[in-house]
Amino acid sequence: MAAWYPLILLLHLSCAIVFVGAVAFEVLVLESLHRQFEHEVMTRIEAAVMARVRRFMPAVVALLFLSGFALFDIRCNGFSCLGSRFGWLLTIKVALAFGVLAVFATAVRAGMRGTMDPCRFRRTHHVVLCLMAGIVVLAKLMFY
């Protein structure tokens, strides 16, 4: 294994924590505030939160995937591990990660086009949170 593997792993885990944390905050905290505040107030709060998230999340997602590619190459030595239990779990994890990337890219495009309505916004975050929970479970199972 490469000498810089621990640094790549730390970067990957840090980006995953930020990404999953932001989505979990949106789903578990911000959505629950809709019952306590007026619509106009919640619209302003969500707009402020999303403006902040849009500043750094593309870089976090890019680093998450780049470090993921590096970890895949290091752990799998190309594609040699794909026949093993580890390789199957890793393949499923990568498929879920690309699912997250597709949802993320679609959401960014919808936001830029102005077609991101509140219902789509919520569903997007719910889908991403479920996919990321699956990735976390698979990551733990890979080394069990």
JOLINMO-V455200 format. One line per field, one symbol per residue. psi: psi as a letter, one per 20 degrees, with the letter a starting at -180 (. if undefined). A space follows every 10 residues. Layout:
BEGIN
psi: ???
END
This chain:
BEGIN
psi: qqhjghgggg gghghggggh ggghggghgg hiihiiqqgh ghggghgggh gghhhihhhg gghggghggg hggghimdji iiirgghghh ggggghghgg ggggghgggh hhikjnrhgh gggghggggg ghggggghhg hhj.
END
